[in-house]
């Protein structure tokens, strides 16, 4: 068996760079879609106000919106990392798979931070649109057949 400079087994029949890019793209898109829906839900809860009536103008420091924001964002990050781990199974190195999964979770967090200006300038519907587009992109990439040279099945 052929090994690389680190002593890890390498198969010449698989294009692991394509596997890594595709798996990471799927994971980040999935995480982005989930976090956009979480932020849309938080906005809907805040818009309803603490008693279900109109907004009072005071900052929200607890209750369901805060729980949804923290829990939903954490679950979106974990879903992104888990998806990356699952999509990168052709990569034999646990160290590399784990590192790339953490990168995907961080990239999902960055997209959640970028959602704030999106919501501010374009509103709640923009969060739904970007979330749906990201989830559709993740599904399309996941279902895409591998190229003949990738050797991935």
C-alpha positions in Angstrom: 0.0 0.0 0.0 1.2 3.5 -0.8 1.6 5.9 2.1 2.0 9.7 2.2 4.8 11.6 3.9 3.0 11.2 7.3 2.8 7.4 6.9 -1.0 7.4 6.3 -2.4 5.0 3.6 -3.2 6.8 0.3 -5.4 5.4 -2.4 -4.7 6.7 -5.8 -8.2 5.9 -7.1 -9.9 8.5 -5.0 -9.8 12.3 -5.3 -9.9 13.2 -1.6 -9.7 17.0 -2.3 -13.0 16.8 -4.2 -14.5 14.7 -1.3 -13.3 17.3 1.2 -14.7 20.3 -0.7 -18.0 18.6 -1.4 -18.5 17.3 2.1 -17.5 20.7 3.7 -19.8 22.6 1.3 -22.8 20.3 2.2 -22.1 20.7 5.9 -21.8 24.5 5.9 -24.9 24.8 3.7 -26.9 22.6 6.0 -25.7 24.4 9.1 -26.4 27.8 7.5 -29.9 26.7 6.5 -30.6 25.5 10.0 -29.3 28.6 11.7 -31.3 30.9 9.4 -34.5 29.1 10.4 -33.5 29.3 14.1 -33.0 33.1 13.7 -36.3 33.4 11.9 -38.0 31.6 14.8 -36.2 33.9 17.3 -37.4 37.0 15.3 -41.0 35.6 15.3 -40.9 35.1 19.0 -39.5 38.5 19.7 -42.0 40.2 17.4 -44.8 38.5 19.3 -43.6 40.1 22.5 -43.3 38.5 26.0 -47.1 38.1 26.4 -48.0 37.3 22.8 -48.9 41.0 22.2 -47.0 43.8 20.5 -43.3 44.4 21.2 -42.6 46.6 24.3 -39.2 47.9 23.0 -37.3 46.4 25.9 -34.4 44.0 25.2 -35.1 40.3 25.5 -32.9 38.8 28.2 -34.6 35.4 28.8 -37.5 33.2 28.0 -38.1 31.2 24.8 -36.4 33.5 22.4 -33.1 33.2 24.3 -33.4 29.5 24.7 -34.1 29.1 21.0 -31.3 31.3 20.0 -28.7 29.6 22.1 -29.9 26.0 21.8 -30.8 26.3 18.1 -27.5 27.8 17.2 -25.6 25.2 19.1 -27.6 22.4 17.5 -26.9 23.9 14.0 -23.2 24.0 14.7 -23.3 20.4 15.9 -25.3 19.4 12.9 -22.8 21.0 10.6 -19.9 19.2 12.3 -21.7 15.9 12.3 -22.6 16.2 8.6 -19.0 17.1 7.7 -17.8 14.0 9.7 -20.3 11.8 7.9 -19.6 13.2 4.4 -15.8 12.9 4.9 -15.7 9.2 5.7 -13.5 8.4 2.6 -10.8 10.4 4.4 -9.2 7.8 6.7 -7.5 10.2 9.1 -9.6 11.0 12.1 -7.5 14.0 12.8 -8.2 15.5 9.4 -11.9 14.7 9.4 -12.2 16.2 12.9 -10.3 19.3 11.9 -12.4 19.8 8.8 -15.6 19.2 10.8 -14.6 21.9 13.3 -13.9 24.3 10.4 -17.4 23.6 9.1 -18.9 24.4 12.5 -16.9 27.6 12.7 -18.0 28.6 9.2 -21.6 28.0 10.2 -21.2 30.3 13.1 -19.7 33.0 10.8 -22.8 32.7 8.5 -25.0 33.1 11.6 -23.2 36.3 12.4 -23.6 37.5 8.9 -27.4 36.9 9.1 -27.8 39.9 11.4 -27.3 42.5 8.7 -29.4 40.4 6.3 -32.3 40.5 8.8 -31.8 44.2 9.5 -31.8 45.3 5.8 -34.1 42.7 4.2 -36.3 41.4 7.0 -37.6 38.1 8.2 -38.4 36.8 4.7 -34.7 37.1 3.7 -33.8 34.6 6.5 -36.4 32.2 5.2 -35.2 32.6 1.6 -31.5 32.1 2.4 -32.3 29.2 4.7 -34.3 27.4 2.1 -31.7 28.1 -0.6 -28.9 26.8 1.6 -30.8 23.6 2.5 -31.7 23.1 -1.2 -28.0 23.6 -2.1 -27.0 21.1 0.5 -29.4 18.5 -0.7 -28.4 19.0 -4.3 -24.7 18.7 -3.5 -25.4 15.6 -1.4 -27.4 13.9 -4.1 -24.9 14.9 -6.9 -23.3 11.8 -8.4 -19.5 11.7 -8.0 -17.4 12.3 -11.1 -15.8 9.3 -12.7 -12.3 10.3 -11.5 -13.2 10.6 -7.9 -13.7 6.9 -7.2 -16.2 7.9 -4.4 -19.4 5.9 -4.2 
